[in-house]
Amino acid sequence: MKEEIDETVRASRALAAAGLTDMVWGHAAVRDPDGGGVWMKASGWGFEEIDAERVLLVSRGGEVLHGEGKRHIEYPIHTEIMARRPDVGCVVHTHAPALSAFASLDTPLLPISHDGVVFCDPQVPRFTETGALIATRELGAALAETLGDGPACLMPRHGAVTVGPDAATAVMYAVLLERACRTQLMAMTAGGPKTWSDDAEAAFKRNQVWNPAQRDAGWNYLQRLSERNP
């Protein structure tokens, strides 16, 4: 239990350090290894404010099984994705501005930068059933279905989700997705991108640039940054 709480705190603080905070909204959740549900921050607190006392265990049915405070209404994002994806140990939901803006465009995300190669093959999907809150298990399941087996899903009129086997991966994917979207938006305002990695180079770069050691290096940097700026 302590390990999952600590991981939730680290994920939240890392997202804040990366600039993906949205006041008190957005959340990261870590799978409960005993099948109790997910560990996630309590509602009403920003990523940078999370400590062990502000982490809850929320069941798939929405019951708070451990901790004090109110749960987020969008807990089904996490519980339903993890129910569908046994490989996922952490889910991140964020409303970061660049990815939210890019999600509104009917445009593929291109591997213009290192960041984009993670999300181009297969192309990052868009969940279009609703732009409102994912407040029911049915909507959570629909989002999980759209996500499929990929690392991320854009949510037009809302934000995005990213997933990974652990918090380091899910958080880094959230950071990379935001950066990839921002880079492409910048290129579009300058007249549109003229060059990007082809399929072969993008596949090579996914392992060369974003292998586990590289992802962990980024995650460790965010941990150090969050410790310097508590």
Sequence and secondary structure as in RCSB ss.txt:
>XXXX:A:sequence
MKEEIDETVRASRALAAAGLTDMVWGHAAVRDPDGGGVWMKASGWGFEEIDAERVLLVSRGGEVLHGEGKRHIEY
PIHTEIMARRPDVGCVVHTHAPALSAFASLDTPLLPISHDGVVFCDPQVPRFTETGALIATRELGAALAETLGDG
PACLMPRHGAVTVGPDAATAVMYAVLLERACRTQLMAMTAGGPKTWSDDAEAAFKRNQVWNPAQRDAGWNYLQRL
SERNP
>XXXX:A:secstr
 HHHHHHHHHHHHHHHHTT  BTTB EEEEE TTSS EEEE TT  GGG  GGGEEEE TTS EEESSS   TTH
HHHHHHHHH TT SEEEEE  HHHHHHHTSS      SGGGGGGBTTB  B  S SS   SHHHHHHHHHHHTTS
SEEEETTTEEEEEESSHHHHHHHHHHHHHHHHHHHHHHHTT       HHHHHHHHHHTTSHHHHHHHHHHHHHH
HHH  
